[in-house]
Amino acid sequence: MPKKKLTVWNVIGTVLVAVGLVWLLQGIGLFGGSVMSGVTFWAIMGVIAIVLGVLVIIKPPSPRK
């Protein structure tokens, strides 16, 4: 895979991890001041986003032919 496409996937993965971390921390109540704070749904979604982000960074999707 060309380096430029790998960089794009790395950015997408990093954004997913960052957003997932915010969602997780809000969901468990460490970030307050939002309707998402203390809601278990957002903690679960945060973990899912983090896992997906890490997977995208480690093994980006291969192009289809």
N, C-alpha and C positions, 0 to 999 in steps of 0.2 A: 504494500500500500504506500502511495506517495507520502512524503513527510508532511505536506500541507494538509492532507486529509487526516493524518494522525493528530496533528495539532488541533484541528477542528473537533475531533472526537475527545481529545484531552480537555478542551475548554468545556464542551458539553458535560463531560463527566464531572469536572470540577464544580461547575455550576449546580449540577444535581446534588453533589455531596454538600455544598454550602447551603443550599435551600433545604435539603433534608435535615441538616444539623439545626437550622433555625426552627423548622417545624417540630423536630424532636424536643428541643429545649422549651418551646412554647407548650407543647403537648404535655410535658411533665411538670410544667409550672415554673420553670426557671426564668423564662422571659415573660414578664407580665405586661399588662396594658393592652391586651388584644382579646377579641372574642374567641381566639384560638387557644388562649392560655388555660391550662388545666383540662383540656379536652383530649381524652385518650385517642380519639380518631387521628388527631394530628401527630401524636407520638408514633403511632403505627405507620402513618404515611411518611413520616420523617425517616424511619428506619428503612422502609421500602425504597425511598429516594436515594438514601445513602448507599444501600446495597447495589442498586442499579447504576449509580454513578461510578462506584468502584469497579463494577463489571465492565462498564464502557471504557474506563481508563485502562484496565488490564487487558481486555480482549475486545477491541472495537469490532463492530459488525463488518463482515466481509462483503464486498460488492457482489451484486447478483449479476449473472451473465444471461 
